[in-house]
């Protein structure tokens, strides 16, 4: 086994009517909290530490801002998308690579949550984290990603 790929389809924002906006700090903090919540090992998806959220926002600030400001998108709807705001689909993915540590865990029949946490520590992003990154890139919105 080399790896395991999980994917879901999500709707993309209509390029004909999508409009950019500067998100409020609370919206960005919410996205960062959801992103960090995926990496919590206990499976309860409890709230992450505040410093983890701040660190994530700073990472995003370096990779997803233009002139120091975040830009997100929403699509109100138009005739091209039948007033839905969405047109087309794209995948959100999660790729679990088989590292030596994960191979050992599988051989000893470790619980799935333990393997999942080890994969995240090895650098894997969950489907939801991939979706949130696609929100920051302007491909979709949180309405579509929350169900992933």
N, CA, C and O of each residue as an XYZ file, in Angstrom:
592
protein
N       0.840     -1.174      0.000
C       0.000      0.000      0.000
C       0.891      1.245      0.000
O       1.792      1.374      0.830
N       0.639      2.131     -0.910
C       1.382      3.383     -0.999
C       0.610      4.499     -0.299
O       1.203      5.321      0.400
N      -0.691      4.530     -0.482
C      -1.504      5.565      0.140
C      -2.976      5.303     -0.076
O      -3.361      4.438     -0.863
N      -3.791      6.055      0.629
C      -5.245      5.955      0.523
C      -5.777      7.353      0.245
O      -5.470      8.294      0.977
N      -6.571      7.491     -0.803
C      -7.136      8.778     -1.190
C      -8.634      8.784     -0.923
O      -9.355      7.871     -1.325
N      -9.083      9.810     -0.250
C     -10.502     10.013     -0.017
C     -10.884     11.325     -0.690
O     -10.142     12.304     -0.612
N     -12.025     11.346     -1.342
C     -12.442     12.570     -2.019
C     -13.951     12.735     -1.975
O     -14.695     11.760     -1.873
N     -14.386     13.967     -2.053
C     -15.790     14.327     -2.164
C     -15.882     15.445     -3.192
O     -14.933     16.204     -3.388
N     -17.021     15.535     -3.836
C     -17.254     16.635     -4.763
C     -17.991     17.753     -4.054
O     -18.842     17.515     -3.197
N     -17.650     18.974     -4.426
C     -18.321     20.140     -3.887
C     -18.586     21.119     -5.035
O     -17.877     21.113     -6.041
N     -19.584     21.934     -4.878
C     -19.913     22.908     -5.914
C     -18.901     24.049     -5.909
O     -18.387     24.441     -4.861
N     -18.629     24.569     -7.098
C     -17.738     25.727     -7.218
C     -18.579     26.981     -7.455
O     -19.686     26.919     -7.989
N     -18.023     28.114     -7.044
C     -18.713     29.386     -7.246
C     -18.773     29.716     -8.733
O     -17.832     29.450     -9.481
N     -19.877     30.290     -9.140
C     -20.060     30.693    -10.531
C     -19.078     31.814    -10.867
O     -19.048     32.843    -10.193
N     -18.286     31.612    -11.897
C     -17.292     32.621    -12.277
C     -17.929     33.847    -12.926
O     -17.309     34.909    -12.990
N     -19.153     33.708    -13.404
C     -19.825     34.851    -14.036
C     -20.320     35.869    -13.027
O     -20.359     37.062    -13.329
N     -20.703     35.423    -11.829
C     -21.282     36.365    -10.870
C     -20.526     36.433     -9.544
O     -20.952     37.155     -8.643
N     -19.426     35.710     -9.399
C     -18.737     35.738     -8.097
C     -18.101     37.094     -7.868
O     -17.496     37.690     -8.759
N     -18.260     37.554     -6.643
C     -17.767     38.869     -6.253
C     -16.829     38.713     -5.065
O     -17.077     37.907     -4.169
N     -15.756     39.484     -5.065
C     -14.813     39.436     -3.960
C     -15.289     40.342     -2.819
O     -16.011     41.316     -3.032
N     -14.865     39.992     -1.618
C     -15.120     40.839     -0.456
C     -14.016     40.621      0.567
O     -13.355     39.582      0.579
N     -13.831     41.603      1.411
C     -12.846     41.508      2.486
C     -13.580     40.924      3.693
O     -14.504     41.550      4.212
N     -13.181     39.736      4.147
C     -13.892     39.106      5.270
C     -13.588     39.807      6.592
O     -12.531     40.412      6.766
N     -14.531     39.710      7.509
C     -14.317     40.240      8.854
C     -13.361     39.303      9.595
O     -13.213     38.136      9.232
N     -12.731     39.821     10.614
C     -11.785     39.036     11.402
C     -12.471     37.821     12.024
O     -11.859     36.759     12.141
N     -13.731     37.967     12.421
C     -14.451     36.846     13.044
C     -14.660     35.695     12.049
O     -14.614     34.529     12.439
N     -14.886     36.014     10.779
C     -15.060     34.975      9.761
C     -13.754     34.214      9.534
O     -13.759     32.989      9.406
N     -12.646     34.937      9.485
C     -11.342     34.292      9.317
C     -10.991     33.452     10.541
O     -10.443     32.358     10.413
N     -11.306     33.964     11.717
C     -11.038     33.216     12.942
C     -11.874     31.942     12.984
O     -11.398     30.899     13.431
N     -13.111     32.024     12.522
C     -13.969     30.842     12.452
C     -13.362     29.787     11.524
O     -13.301     28.610     11.879
N     -12.912     30.206     10.338
C     -12.297     29.269      9.395
C     -11.030     28.652      9.979
O     -10.798     27.452      9.827
N     -10.215     29.459     10.642
C      -8.979     28.941     11.246
C      -9.294     27.973     12.383
O      -8.599     26.971     12.552
N     -10.331     28.262     13.160
C     -10.738     27.365     14.240
C     -11.199     26.034     13.678
O     -10.826     24.981     14.196
N     -12.010     26.067     12.619
C     -12.469     24.832     11.985
C     -11.298     24.048     11.402
O     -11.267     22.820     11.487
N     -10.341     24.748     10.815
C      -9.160     24.118     10.243
C      -8.357     23.413     11.335
O      -7.959     22.259     11.173
N      -8.123     24.108     12.441
C      -7.332     23.540     13.549
C      -8.086     22.432     14.283
O      -7.469     21.494     14.789
N      -9.396     22.531     14.344
C     -10.204     21.520     15.034
C     -10.014     20.137     14.410
O     -10.104     19.122     15.101
N      -9.753     20.100     13.119
C      -9.557     18.831     12.422
C      -8.310     18.082     12.901
O      -8.223     16.865     12.735
N      -7.355     18.787     13.486
C      -6.097     18.169     13.906
C      -6.098     17.742     15.373
O      -5.080     17.258     15.866
N      -7.204     17.909     16.070
C      -7.262     17.539     17.487
C      -7.403     16.026     17.598
O      -8.293     15.442     16.979
N      -6.532     15.379     18.384
C      -6.476     13.917     18.403
C      -7.590     13.208     19.152
O      -7.804     12.020     18.912
N      -8.302     13.863     20.036
C      -9.237     13.127     20.887
C     -10.527     12.711     20.195
O     -11.334     11.993     20.785
N     -10.734     13.140     18.974
C     -11.926     12.741     18.235
C     -13.165     13.526     18.596
O     -14.185     13.395     17.919
N     -13.116     14.339     19.640
C     -14.299     15.091     20.061
C     -14.479     16.362     19.253
O     -15.537     16.990     19.292
N     -13.440     16.737     18.520
C     -13.443     17.970     17.737
C     -13.725     19.169     18.643
O     -14.462     20.081     18.271
N     -13.122     19.155     19.847
C     -13.270     20.277     20.767
C     -12.523     21.496     20.221
O     -11.826     21.410     19.210
N     -12.680     22.616     20.898
C     -12.052     23.846     20.418
C     -10.537     23.755     20.524
O     -10.011     23.281     21.532
N      -9.833     24.206     19.493
C      -8.368     24.203     19.539
C      -7.849     25.318     20.440
O      -8.587     26.226     20.821
N      -6.582     25.231     20.768
C      -5.937     26.275     21.568
C      -5.897     27.574     20.765
O      -5.745     27.559     19.543
N      -6.035     28.681     21.459
C      -6.050     29.999     20.810
C      -4.759     30.262     20.048
O      -4.787     30.840     18.961
N      -3.616     29.839     20.616
C      -2.339     30.091     19.936
C      -2.232     29.302     18.631
O      -1.567     29.745     17.695
N      -2.885     28.129     18.561
C      -2.893     27.364     17.309
C      -3.678     28.096     16.226
O      -3.283     28.110     15.060
N      -4.788     28.699     16.622
C      -5.620     29.452     15.676
C      -4.854     30.676     15.172
O      -4.869     30.969     13.977
N      -4.194     31.380     16.069
C      -3.411     32.564     15.688
C      -2.271     32.161     14.759
O      -1.996     32.846     13.773
N      -1.613     31.054     15.072
C      -0.512     30.564     14.229
C      -1.025     30.217     12.830
O      -0.366     30.515     11.834
N      -2.204     29.587     12.756
C      -2.779     29.226     11.459
C      -3.128     30.468     10.652
O      -2.878     30.519      9.447
N      -3.701     31.461     11.304
C      -4.022     32.711     10.614
C      -2.763     33.370     10.063
O      -2.778     33.924      8.963
N      -1.680     33.311     10.821
C      -0.425     33.910     10.362
C       0.128     33.149      9.151
O       0.646     33.764      8.219
N       0.019     31.811      9.161
C       0.443     31.021      7.992
C      -0.378     31.404      6.767
O       0.164     31.577      5.675
N      -1.679     31.532      6.956
C      -2.546     31.922      5.842
C      -2.212     33.324      5.351
O      -2.239     33.591      4.150
N      -1.897     34.215      6.284
C      -1.585     35.594      5.913
C      -0.390     35.631      4.957
O      -0.331     36.475      4.063
N       0.546     34.727      5.148
C       1.722     34.673      4.287
C       1.420     34.048      2.927
O       2.068     34.384      1.936
N       0.433     33.133      2.872
C       0.183     32.425      1.627
C      -1.055     32.819      0.849
O      -1.124     32.577     -0.356
N      -2.042     33.426      1.511
C      -3.319     33.667      0.849
C      -3.760     35.124      0.805
O      -4.904     35.402      0.446
N      -2.896     36.051      1.156
C      -3.313     37.454      1.144
C      -2.758     38.181     -0.066
O      -1.736     37.800     -0.637
N      -3.455     39.226     -0.433
C      -2.999     40.109     -1.496
C      -2.889     41.502     -0.883
O      -3.876     42.057     -0.401
N      -1.701     42.052     -0.906
C      -1.443     43.361     -0.294
C      -1.802     43.359      1.192
O      -2.269     44.365      1.727
N      -1.580     42.223      1.850
C      -1.812     42.124      3.285
C      -3.247     41.891      3.702
O      -3.529     41.846      4.900
N      -4.174     41.741      2.753
C      -5.580     41.532      3.088
C      -6.095     40.236      2.464
O      -5.736     39.874      1.344
N      -6.935     39.560      3.217
C      -7.594     38.367      2.701
C      -8.716     38.785      1.763
O      -9.358     39.816      1.962
N      -8.940     37.976      0.746
C     -10.059     38.192     -0.161
C     -10.817     36.881     -0.280
O     -10.255     35.862     -0.682
N     -12.092     36.914      0.071
C     -12.962     35.751     -0.111
C     -13.994     36.113     -1.173
O     -14.080     37.261     -1.609
N     -14.769     35.126     -1.579
C     -15.725     35.336     -2.658
C     -17.088     34.787     -2.298
O     -17.214     33.825     -1.540
N     -18.104     35.418     -2.858
C     -19.477     34.913     -2.783
C     -20.116     35.164     -4.134
O     -19.707     36.062     -4.871
N     -21.107     34.376     -4.448
C     -21.777     34.504     -5.741
C     -23.275     34.650     -5.491
O     -23.909     33.721     -4.991
N     -23.846     35.800     -5.833
C     -25.265     36.034     -5.571
C     -26.201     35.279     -6.506
O     -27.366     35.061     -6.175
N     -25.704     34.884     -7.659
C     -26.546     34.204     -8.648
C     -26.738     35.059     -9.877
O     -26.762     36.288     -9.805
N     -26.874     34.392    -11.004
C     -27.058     35.084    -12.279
C     -27.724     34.101    -13.248
O     -27.894     32.931    -12.904
N     -28.100     34.546    -14.442
C     -28.713     33.619    -15.404
C     -27.792     32.455    -15.797
O     -28.277     31.363    -16.094
N     -26.475     32.676    -15.800
C     -25.545     31.610    -16.194
C     -25.571     30.432    -15.223
O     -25.359     29.290    -15.628
N     -25.835     30.710    -13.922
C     -25.869     29.631    -12.925
C     -27.284     29.371    -12.426
O     -27.475     28.724    -11.396
N     -28.273     29.874    -13.154
C     -29.683     29.724    -12.790
C     -29.964     30.290    -11.394
O     -30.750     29.730    -10.629
N     -29.314     31.396    -11.085
C     -29.478     32.111     -9.814
C     -29.126     31.280     -8.582
O     -29.646     31.542     -7.498
N     -28.260     30.292     -8.728
C     -27.833     29.489     -7.577
C     -26.535     29.994     -6.971
O     -26.294     29.805     -5.778
N     -25.695     30.636     -7.779
C     -24.386     31.078     -7.304
C     -23.303     30.030     -7.510
O     -22.130     30.290     -7.244
N     -23.686     28.850     -7.981
C     -22.726     27.764     -8.179
C     -22.788     27.258     -9.610
O     -23.852     27.189    -10.225
N     -21.624     26.911    -10.114
C     -21.577     26.353    -11.466
C     -20.361     25.443    -11.556
O     -19.223     25.911    -11.503
N     -20.594     24.174    -11.689
C     -19.519     23.198    -11.772
C     -19.190     22.586    -10.425
O     -19.724     22.979     -9.388
N     -18.300     21.617    -10.472
C     -17.889     20.912     -9.260
C     -16.384     20.733     -9.255
O     -15.721     20.797    -10.291
N     -15.868     20.507     -8.064
C     -14.453     20.191     -7.904
C     -14.316     19.232     -6.729
O     -15.231     19.092     -5.918
N     -13.186     18.586     -6.648
C     -12.961     17.631     -5.577
C     -12.236     18.256     -4.404
O     -11.400     19.145     -4.564
N     -12.576     17.771     -3.222
C     -11.770     18.044     -2.027
C     -11.207     16.695     -1.607
O     -11.921     15.692     -1.590
N      -9.928     16.677     -1.270
C      -9.218     15.414     -1.109
C      -8.517     15.297      0.228
O      -8.225     16.286      0.900
N      -8.256     14.039      0.590
C      -7.475     13.700      1.768
C      -6.609     12.522      1.351
O      -7.129     11.479      0.955
N      -5.300     12.678      1.435
C      -4.384     11.621      1.010
C      -3.567     11.143      2.194
O      -2.739     11.882      2.726
N      -3.802      9.904      2.606
C      -3.050      9.290      3.689
C      -1.928      8.481      3.065
O      -2.166      7.450      2.437
N      -0.701      8.958      3.243
C       0.459      8.250      2.705
C       0.926      7.209      3.715
O       0.869      7.428      4.925
N       1.380      6.097      3.210
C       1.806      5.000      4.063
C       3.258      5.212      4.493
O       4.189      4.856      3.770
N       3.434      5.789      5.665
C       4.767      5.982      6.231
C       5.132      4.748      7.050
O       4.254      3.944      7.365
N       6.398      4.579      7.401
C       6.773      3.428      8.241
C       5.994      3.375      9.559
O       5.601      2.295      9.999
N       5.768      4.529     10.189
C       5.013      4.552     11.445
C       3.571      4.103     11.228
O       3.021      3.367     12.047
N       2.963      4.535     10.147
C       1.573      4.145      9.870
C       1.503      2.658      9.515
O       0.556      1.979      9.911
N       2.470      2.153      8.788
C       2.503      0.717      8.476
C       2.554     -0.114      9.746
O       1.852     -1.119      9.861
N       3.386      0.302     10.708
C       3.482     -0.419     11.979
C       2.154     -0.378     12.730
O       1.735     -1.370     13.325
N       1.496      0.781     12.695
C       0.210      0.923     13.384
C      -0.848      0.013     12.757
O      -1.661     -0.581     13.465
N      -0.831     -0.092     11.441
C      -1.798     -0.950     10.749
C      -1.535     -2.415     11.094
O      -2.472     -3.177     11.335
N      -0.267     -2.806     11.116
C       0.081     -4.189     11.446
C      -0.320     -4.567     12.863
O      -0.692     -5.715     13.109
N      -0.254     -3.642     13.784
C      -0.669     -3.957     15.158
C      -2.152     -3.646     15.402
O      -2.636     -3.682     16.533
N      -2.847     -3.344     14.314
C      -4.299     -3.106     14.356
C      -4.682     -1.973     15.310
O      -5.585     -2.111     16.135
N      -3.988     -0.876     15.178
C      -4.274      0.314     15.992
C      -5.640      0.880     15.611
O      -6.077      0.719     14.471
N      -6.315      1.537     16.543
C      -7.606      2.159     16.228
C      -7.459      3.195     15.106
O      -6.419      3.839     14.969
N      -8.506      3.337     14.323
C      -8.483      4.256     13.182
C      -8.178      5.682     13.618
O      -7.475      6.404     12.912
N      -8.695      6.100     14.772
C      -8.445      7.463     15.248
C      -6.954      7.686     15.508
O      -6.435      8.775     15.265
N      -6.275      6.665     15.997
C      -4.838      6.759     16.260
C      -4.048      6.886     14.951
O      -3.109      7.677     14.852
N      -4.445      6.097     13.958
C      -3.793      6.163     12.647
C      -4.047      7.538     12.023
O      -3.147      8.140     11.439
N      -5.275      8.020     12.152
C      -5.651      9.324     11.607
C      -4.798     10.430     12.233
O      -4.295     11.301     11.523
N      -4.634     10.399     13.538
C      -3.839     11.421     14.214
C      -2.374     11.346     13.793
O      -1.732     12.381     13.610
N      -1.841     10.147     13.640
C      -0.456      9.996     13.183
C      -0.298     10.547     11.771
O       0.713     11.175     11.458
N      -1.292     10.314     10.921
C      -1.240     10.835      9.552
C      -1.241     12.364      9.551
O      -0.506     12.988      8.786
N      -2.061     12.960     10.405
C      -2.101     14.424     10.501
C      -0.761     14.946     11.000
O      -0.266     15.957     10.501
N      -0.170     14.270     11.977
C       1.153     14.675     12.469
C       2.219     14.516     11.396
O       3.245     15.194     11.435
N       1.983     13.625     10.437
C       2.933     13.414      9.336
C       2.711     14.395      8.186
O       3.433     14.360      7.189
N       1.708     15.272      8.324
C       1.497     16.299      7.306
C       0.245     16.154      6.458
O       0.035     16.946      5.539
N      -0.592     15.163      6.742
C      -1.810     14.986      5.962
C      -2.822     16.091      6.288
O      -2.976     16.483      7.445
N      -3.501     16.580      5.262
C      -4.621     17.500      5.447
C      -5.909     16.715      5.251
O      -5.994     15.866      4.364
N      -6.914     16.997      6.081
C      -8.204     16.333      5.939
C      -8.975     16.959      4.774
O      -8.576     17.990      4.232
N     -10.084     16.319      4.400
C     -10.918     16.882      3.329
C     -11.406     18.276      3.701
O     -11.429     19.179      2.864
N     -11.796     18.446      4.959
C     -12.298     19.752      5.384
C     -11.193     20.802      5.316
O     -11.443     21.932      4.895
N      -9.977     20.448      5.722
C      -8.866     21.387      5.638
C      -8.576     21.744      4.184
O      -8.305     22.904      3.873
N      -8.631     20.760      3.295
C      -8.433     21.029      1.868
C      -9.529     21.965      1.354
O      -9.262     22.880      0.575
N     -10.758     21.726      1.799
C     -11.864     22.583      1.395
C     -11.707     24.015      1.883
O     -12.004     24.958      1.149
N     -11.243     24.183      3.119
C     -11.040     25.527      3.658
C      -9.946     26.250      2.874
O     -10.041     27.453      2.633
N      -8.916     25.519      2.481
C      -7.884     26.145      1.645
C      -8.465     26.568      0.292
O      -8.054     27.586     -0.265
N      -9.401     25.810     -0.230
C     -10.037     26.175     -1.508
C     -10.988     27.357     -1.343
O     -11.237     28.091     -2.299
N     -11.516     27.544     -0.147
C     -12.291     28.761      0.143
C     -11.354     29.968      0.063
O     -11.685     30.985     -0.548
N     -10.184     29.841      0.687
C      -9.216     30.943      0.688
C      -8.693     31.248     -0.707
O      -8.290     32.377     -0.988
N      -8.697     30.244     -1.584
C      -8.270     30.456     -2.968
C      -9.387     31.007     -3.848
O      -9.141     31.405     -4.987
N     -10.629     31.033     -3.321
C     -11.741     31.624     -4.050
C     -12.530     30.670     -4.925
O     -13.295     31.112     -5.781
N     -12.360     29.374     -4.729
C     -13.070     28.406     -5.567
C     -14.470     28.071     -5.068
O     -15.345     27.751     -5.873
N     -14.701     28.137     -3.768
C     -15.987     27.748     -3.200
C     -16.226     28.548     -1.928
O     -15.462     29.461     -1.617
N     -17.280     28.214     -1.190
C     -17.568     28.900      0.065
C     -17.838     27.879      1.170
O     -17.914     26.677      0.916
N     -17.982     28.376      2.402
C     -18.117     27.469      3.544
C     -19.425     26.690      3.515
O     -19.498     25.600      4.083
N     -20.444     27.212      2.878
C     -21.715     26.489      2.772
C     -21.493     25.111      2.148
O     -22.128     24.137      2.552
N     -20.613     25.030      1.186
C     -20.329     23.764      0.511
C     -19.366     22.886      1.297
O     -19.465     21.660      1.238
N     -18.454     23.477      2.016
C     -17.398     22.713      2.690
C     -17.846     22.154      4.033
O     -17.308     21.141      4.480
N     -18.804     22.780      4.682
C     -19.183     22.327      6.034
C     -19.700     20.890      6.063
O     -19.643     20.246      7.111
N     -20.189     20.385      4.971
C     -20.721     19.024      4.946
C     -19.703     17.970      4.543
O     -20.019     16.781      4.521
N     -18.487     18.392      4.224
C     -17.476     17.446      3.724
C     -17.024     16.506      4.783
O     -16.178     15.649      4.528
